[in-house]
Amino acid sequence: MNEQFAKDVIEGLSKQQKELSSKYFYDDSGSRIFQEIMEMPEYYLTDSEFEILSLQAKQIIDAVNFNQPFNIIELGAGDGFKTFKLLEYLVNNNVDFHYVPIDISQGAMDDLTKKLEAKLPKLSIHPRVGDYFKILSKENVQTNIPSLLLFLGSNIGNYHEKEAVNLLQLFNDNMKKGDALLLGVDVKKNPIIVHNAYFDKHGITKRFNLNLLLRINREFDGDFKIDDFDFYCHYNPISGDLRSYIVSLRNQKVLLKKLNISFDFAYDELIWTELSKKYSHDEIENLAEHSGFKVEKHFLDCKHYFTDTLLVK
Ligand SMILES: C[S@@+](CC[C@H](N)C(=O)[O-])C[C@H]1O[C@@H](n2cnc3c(N)ncnc32)[C@H](O)[C@@H]1O
């Protein structure tokens, strides 16, 4: 049994305002649903970051300015769809580097490795499955060649302000002098565009959220009835917080047999599942400064919806 997941589920569902952490979205089927989200036209985040990495790969690598060989260590690589453009640029230009994708999902890492081995046979790839916090300290301290860390896809937006600072500080602590971090950040924009990306009319984001209940059923022998729950999300354009919720559609009790515990859900009660924070440029500067980084350069897409920001120690 995944003890940490069990502990977090019990703690989260025992709170006055119930919550479940979005980091548990990504079991193998959650990772596949997330790929569907990324393919939705409304989910501008993928297109924007894809454009940046496709059109500005050279500028990014020039700005990093490493001696060769070097590492590219990707934290939470997922399907690597966008990173592919950066890797392709490097391989096609005979740059000497090693790609180390890290992800908690075995399925995601297997698919990514297979795909990259077929499409970029010359790529030196060393996948690692597990928690990036644990793996990063092992991987990066052991090597004496410089590393470019990638933390893409607005992953940082899933963390509260203080947690985001702590996380970047932790990355910073595990970076050698001269290493760099490319941070993907979703930028504040017209709230309607943000709203439509998350409250999608196809119901894919709803399926992604409810998959978490299916995962709990599977891992803890639970009896969540998926049709008795719905999905809602809300964007606050001032704070930049997009918050996602699961809604209980009736009074109900859910038993998690393996954990020997049950939870009551009231009619219309909410379970908070995810924060997807959007940042202003000033907020990014602040975040970098508080975690010991300096902003080297922002790489923006043509609509200025998204930035891959290069941070140095
Ligand atoms: C929002 S997705 C982003 C994927 C990819 N970076 C992108 O931009 O499309 C987050 C990914 O991080 C992984 N992940 C989340 N928390 C993790 C952790 N603590 N350690 C390793 N991987 C993690 C998930 O499995 C998922 O593939």
The ligand as an ORCA input file, in Angstrom:
! r2SCAN-3c Opt
* xyz 0 1
  C       1.350     18.754    -14.976
  S       2.241     17.323    -15.510
  C       3.422     18.112    -16.524
  C       4.097     17.173    -17.468
  C       5.121     17.842    -18.380
  N       6.206     18.438    -17.607
  C       4.484     18.874    -19.250
  O       4.842     20.049    -19.137
  O       3.639     18.519    -20.052
  C       3.107     16.888    -14.070
  C       3.967     15.648    -14.180
  O       4.778     15.586    -13.011
  C       4.746     14.288    -12.443
  N       4.938     14.466    -11.004
  C       4.121     15.123    -10.134
  N       4.660     15.140     -8.902
  C       5.854     14.486     -8.992
  C       6.892     14.188     -8.067
  N       6.813     14.583     -6.797
  N       7.972     13.502     -8.510
  C       8.064     13.107     -9.813
  N       7.113     13.368    -10.736
  C       6.020     14.050    -10.333
  C       3.416     13.708    -12.858
  O       3.443     12.287    -12.915
  C       3.195     14.354    -14.231
  O       3.683     13.559    -15.280
*
